[in-house]
Amino acid sequence: MSDTLTLDVIGRRVEVNGEHATVRFAGVVPPVAGPWLGVEWDNPERGKHDGSHEGTVYFKCRHPTGGSFIRPKKVNFGIDFLTAVKNRYVLEDELQEDGKEQTVTIGNKPVETIGFDSIMKQQSQLSKLQEVSLRNCAVSCAGEKGGVAEACPNIRNVDLSKNLLSSWDEVMRIADQLRHLEVLNLSENKLKFPSGSAPLTGTFSALKVLVLNRTGITWAEVIVCLCPPAHQMQVMPTDVLQTIKLLDLSSNQLIDENQLFLIAHLPRLEQLILSDIGISSIHFPDAGIGCKTSMFPSLQYLVVNDNQISQWSFFNELDKLPSLRALSCLRNPLTKDDKDTQTTRQLIIAKIGQLKTLNKCEILPEERWGAELDYRRAFGNEWKKAGGHQDLDKNRLSEEFLAAHPRYQFLCLKYGAPEDGELKRQPLMLKNQLLTLKIKYPHQLDQKVLEKQLPGSMTIQKVKGLLSRLLKVPVSDLLLSYESPEKPGREIELENDLKSLQFYSVENGDCLLVRW
Amino acid sequence: MRECLSIHVGQAGIQIGDACWELYCLEHGIQPDGVVLDSQHNQLENAKTEHTNASFDTFFRETRAGKYVPRALFMDLEPTVIDGIRTGQRRSLFHPEQLLSGKEDAASNYARGRYSVGSEVIDLVLERTRKLAEQCGELQGFLIFRSFGGGTGSGFTSLLMERLTGEYSKKTKLEFSVYPAPRVSTAVVEPYNSVLTTHSTTEHADCTFMVDNEAVYDICHHKLGVERPSYANINRLMVQAVSSITASLRFEGPLNVDLIEFQTNLVPYPRIHFPITTFAPIVSADKAYHERFSVSDITTACFESSNQLVKCDPRLGKYMACCLLYRGDVVPREANAAIAAMKARHSVQFVDWCPTGFKVGINNRPPTVMPGGDLAKAHQALCMLSNTTAIMQAWARLDHKFDLMYSKRAFLHWYIREGMEEAEFLEAREDLAALETDYEEAGQSF
């Protein structure tokens, strides 16, 4: 590049032998003559110092070995967009003369390439280009005004990752000329905070996908980029990017949960990818427990893999999202425990009612049914302690319980309140399975009332056998029935010999009536 | 001209077929009822390819009503799976005569699939095949989708292949087979079925692309972030590979214009026709823009065993032939550079006697992904078919399992009962042993 160093060179992104850096200083560094550029490398270990030389501080670096002085000649300031496109896609003149197919050799083996020249011809028709990949092509500016719009206006999808774009304004200049732009990838470009100029009307009007991975941009800056200052527009600040459906903010550690509200009202946002941003909680303050929030109205798919989620309250909050259908939350502290992945999955399914896909596995209706029933039973005791009642009108649940299990009420309505019988969890010892029964003889007034402990699985036949030995009455003469103290006057006949006491729902404390 | 007929046999074949035609329809802009939307039709015409309609024609037949009907036949010995297609999303895509089902299934028994139950249905299947073949101007060949381990997939397919060779001797037959996974089994008698079917089919198939469930499970689980991959996830990934292999048949593309070229490029000896399929990049849809793969990255990835669709270690063998099928935004200069980089790798070893090691081609149409699927849309993709002696490990594993069961004559009576003889087992086993030896010899240096 030229030797002239103007001040506007500071802040520009450059490339030296494959390493990217930002220019921080331009000028003379005594005692060595000639112009020098002071650069801060992206790779903090690449440099020799931190911007100071022999005591004088010329520029500041974040890292003690992050900076270097380089001659301007050795530095690549990048090329403009159109040149980059031409470099990649247009056939060079020399090759056109060579009509034969190229052969490459690998060791002793020639490699046959077929049809490469026809492909080259097709790709060289720039105006037909719709998908363009300019990754690592040293693009630093938009080039002459209107050049891009004239040569390749139909570009819908451009990958500008790992280039030398230094400011959002430059991006806007490029985007402004690509009216059909749908997908824009700006990852790995260190963009500067926008100066405040609003995007022109029509820029980004067709944008569907915007990728800003590893750009070092802060959340506040994103909002300013995407939304012009409110005082300049009469409508909602998010008017410019109404069409955004997918937002991937992964691996940007500077985003915290409070700032998510700034994108909460994008009306068409359907997919939000927040992997690896260090998020651990989320809160929708406008919705109470059990209500739906007005934020993220169209959000259908949320990805929060590789984060710091360790509280179940996170999932409780997710239930408030009105359109959420799919969730991916792998590799979080809460879900990491290998032994319990099945339980974790069930709990998440139960906590978020409208979820149809979890971790890319469809939730079948049977799975949901099972998960919700299990959830209802698992927390049944807590519910009772917190004031739950069979008769739902008499429910008075504590705030704590409601906060921890906001869907519980709904589950009770759906499946019925959990009954005591379900909730009791006694150890499986035989003595706990025995039913203590009273045995009465309605026709024999002089016989005592006996009390016996019988297992519930005992068949009526065996009960009759036992009684016949006791009473010295033949089995065939015995007629059994039982009544329950809870429902006095109602007698249930035990007529099928082959069925068990359990079958007839004989409970502890019931009374067997024997007649012959 | 040069049409290809797809035949899907057994549950595996049918389910893969379903995913496959779903993907083809997406790629060609055909709706689930066979109609192409006008605007999309124009898109096809405006596409950079000249003979679009002709290429389209290889897999779909246009009816007078303007519908496009796949040139496919689905058959199974029991109706459940086919009923899924008959009542599924694509029920109006297929003609009812293309979906054949019997009443009694093969019960994971090669003998039933081939001798008892299969023999009753074979004539009907052949008749339908004949009908489909007559609708073709110039039939190139058949693509057969099946599994090795199932009863219909193994037994019926071997019967079908024999009869197809009888009737259409000059037509190519390519197979896409689901090989039994090393550690994940669906049937206990898989080794028997696989060995028996390989023995009978080897002489009739021209090239067999093998895929195994375990490799694809692992890819889905580790790379695509699917917690518990279901067959739907697995099939979608497999059909991406199938689509890449057939891409040059369906879209204008200079490489591998007809099915015979596959054989010529990949098969050095008639029996050594089991290439392994590798696909790159395999990126989860959530990470669509995180990792950008350049052409050299995807080329390197294809030589890694984690991207393979069959579990086998290619470093333990030598490559005999390799086909690299690039799709998408790939500039020839980059493809050349990527291949040149491969020459420096010591792990890619070729046999001494093979003259042209690689064949490379580019197809401009990038791969299409199922909306809402697990795979991210890639700008550039690569499907590599490599014939390597390392596949011998897969056969060795299978043979070992076969030997373990056969030594005790376990489960044998199910086969004997249907009319097979023990001699056939011995014959099949010897044939596979010979196959292993063939591979060993091929890999030896002079």
Interface residues (C-beta under 8 A of the other chain):
Chain A: R88 Y89 Q102 V104 T105 I106 G107 K109 P110 V111 E112 T113 I114 G115 F116 D117 S118 I119 M120 Q122 Q123 K128 E131 V132 S133 R135 N136 N157 D159 S161 K162 N185 S187 V209 V211 N213 D248 S250 S251 I273 S275 V303 N305 S328 L330 T341 R345 L358 N359 K360 C361 E362
Chain B: K48 L224 G225 V226 E227 R228 P229 S230 N233 G253 P254 L255 D286 K287 A288 Y289 H290 R292 S294 D329 V331 P332 A335 N336 I339 A340 M342 K343 F350 C354 P355 T356 G357 F358 K359 V360 G361 I362 N364 P366 D374 H379 Q380
